[in-house]
């Protein structure tokens, strides 16, 4: 079965195509307005349309696809930063693309990736400025603003969906952990900690409302001799058998737990 690390390149591939494609539309709108050179258009097409497929091939052929995909994520950041000088630092798309790129690196959960991406982006932006020349035109037209809307909307929605899925997964895991904390795995009865909480609650109710509270303690006679003579596996079966009897004889409102070893307690 593929591990999450092995699945990572396959999950990122369509997202990279979508993200680079939408971002490329924004950059293309700026280049169209300023009648950019063929060199600028070529750089845009290679970065936004060609790179996603090259990145996928690199991960497919890599001995360690996860490490290759981490490198690809850094290259993503470099390419986005390199597009900023192509747009002559047009303010809205430049800030938007750089910010969303950093958000993507943070949401991967890969430790330190955003910090490495930051340095890569600075270096790529500086190199692109040297190659393309420093041209400063930060004004953003209405057509460029409109081109930015799909990127901002879809990115926000996708991050929200991923966050929702992580919250739901975390809630399910917390619920499972709570079940493991409350229930003794061997007997299916409540564990000592949860049973003690219920016993203390019953005692508080007794002091507050004078409601009767009763406690029954059980243990297995000569249990050590059973373990010594037949082994701990048989001893566990004896504990399970008594727990089965307890579960069959308590009421819905009673709280039966394994207090420890061969000791049981019922409130």
N, C-alpha and C positions, 0 to 999 in steps of 0.2 A: 504494500500500500504506500503511495507517495506520501512523504512527510511534508509538513507545511513549508519547509525550506525549499523542497523540490517543486512544490506547487507555486511558489512565489513568482517565478518568471512567467508562467502561463496566466496567472491572475493579472499581472501588471501589463502584459502585452496589449490587450484591448484598451486598457485605460490610457496607456501611453499613446496609442493611435488617436484616441478621442481627444486627449488633452493637447497633444502637439498639433492636431488638426484644427481645433478651435482656436488655440493660441496663434497658429499660423494665419488664420483668417483675420485676426485683429492686426497682426503685423502687416499682412498684405494690404489691408485698407490704408494703413499709414504710408506704405511704399507707393501705393497707387496715387495717393494725394500728392506726394512730393516727386512723382515721376522718377523713381529710383533707377539706378543703373542695372544692366543685366547681371553684373556681379552680385549685387545685393539680392536680386530675385533668385539667382542660383543658390546663394547661401541659404535663403529662406526655404526653398524647396528641399534642399538636402537635409536641413535640420528638422523640418516638420513632417515631410512625407517619406523621406528615405530612412532617416535614423531609426524610427520605431522598428522597422523590419530588420535592419542590421543588428540592433540590440537584441532582438529575439534570437536571431541566428547565433550570435555570440554566446548567449546563455545556453542554447541547445547543444553547442559543441564544446562547452567548457567542462573541465573535469569537476569543478565545483560551481554549479549553476548559481547558488546563493551568493557566493563571493563575486561572481561575474555580474549578477544583477545589482549588487551594491555599487560596483563600479559604474554600471550603466546609469544608475540614479544620479551619481555625481556628474556624469557626462550630460544628463538631462539638464542639470543646473547650469553647467557651463554653456550649453547651447542657448538656453533662455537668456542668460546674461549677455551672451555675444550678440543677440538680436537687438538689444537695447540701443547700442550705437547705430545700428542700421536704421532705427526709427528716429534718429537724431534726438534721442532722449525725450520723445513725446511723453508727456507727464503721466496721464492716466494709464495707458497700456503698459508703460514701463514699470510703474509702481505695482500695478495689478499682477503682471506676470511674475515679477520677482517675489512678491508677497505670497502668491499662491504656490510658487515653487518651494519656498521655505516651509509653508504649511504642509505640503505633501511630504517633505522630508521628516518633519516632526511627527506626523501621523503614522509613519511607518513603524515607529517604536524602536527603531535601530539606534542603539546608544551612540551618541556623538555624531550621527550622520549630518544633522543640521549644521553643526559647527564646521565639519569638513566641507560641506556644501557651500557655506558662506565664503570660505577662503577660495574655493574653486570658482565661485561666481565673480568675486573681485578680480581674480587673475584673468578669467575669460573676458570680462568686460573691458579690462585694461588692454588686453591683446587685440580685441576687436576694434577698440578705439584707435590703436596704432595703425592697424591695417586699413580701416575704413576712413580714418580721419575724424577729428573732433568737430562735430557740427551740432550746434545747440539750438533746438527749436521745440521747446517744451509745450507749446500751445496744442490743445486737444480740440478737434472739431466735433461737431454733433454726429457726423457719420462714424467717426472712430468711437465715440461714446456708445452709439447703438451697437457697433460690432463687439464692444466689450461686454454687453449685457448677457449674451448666452454663456460666455465663459464664467462670469461671476455667479449666475443663477445655477448652472449645472454643477459647478464646483461646490457651491454651498450646499446644494441638495445632496450630492454624493457624499460629502463629508458628514452631513447630518445622518444619512442612512447608515454609514459605517459606524458612527458613534452610537446610534440607536441599537445596532446589532451587538456592539461591544457591551453596552449597558445591559441588554437582555441576557447575553451570555454570562456576564458577571453576576447578574441576579440569580440565574439558574445555578451557577457554581456556588454562590453563597448559600442558596437553599439546600444544595446537596451537602455542603459542609456543615450546615446547621443540623441536617438529619443525622449525619455521621456523629456530630457532637452529642446529640440527644439520645441516640439509640445504640445499645450495646450490640456489636456485630455478631457475637456468638449466640446470644439468646433471643435477640429481637425485642427485648424489654428495654426500658429506658436505662441510659447510663447513669452512673452515680451522680455526676454533676447536675444533670437535668432533674433527676429524682429529688436531690436535695433542695433544688429551687422550688419544686412543687410542694415538698414537705414544709418548707419555710412559709410558703404562701398559705397553706392550710392552717398552719399555726397562727399566722397573722389574722386570718379570718376568724379563728376561734377566739382570739383575744378581742377582736373588734365586735363580732356579732354573737359571741357565745355559741356559735355553731359547733357541734361535736366534731372532734378530729381524732381518728384512731390510726395507729401504726402497728403493723405486723412484721416481725423479723423472722426469717427462715434461714436455716443452713442445712447442709447435707451431712448427716452423721457419718463419721469414719471416712471422710472424703480423701484424706491423705493416704489411707490404706488402699483405697481404690486406685489412686494414681500409682502408688508403689507396686501394687500387684499386677495391674493391667495396662499401665501406661497412661500418658496424658491424653492420648486420642480417645480412649474409652472414658476418661474423666470428663472430657469435653462433651461426649455424648450424654453422660449422666446429667451434666449441667443443662444441656439443651432439653433433655426429657423433663426435668423439673420445671424449666421455664415454660414448656408447653402446657404442663398441668396448671401453672400459675395463670397463664393467659386464658385458659379455658374456664377459670373459676373467679375471675375478677369482673366487676361491673364496669360499664362504660365510663363512669365518673371516677373510678379508682385509678391510682397511679402505681404501677408495679415496676420495680427496677432491680437491676443487679447491683448490689452494694459493693461487691468486691469478692473475687475468688468464688467460693461456693456459698456466699451469703446473698440473700435476697431481701427486699424490703417493699412493703405495700402500704400506701397511705389510703 
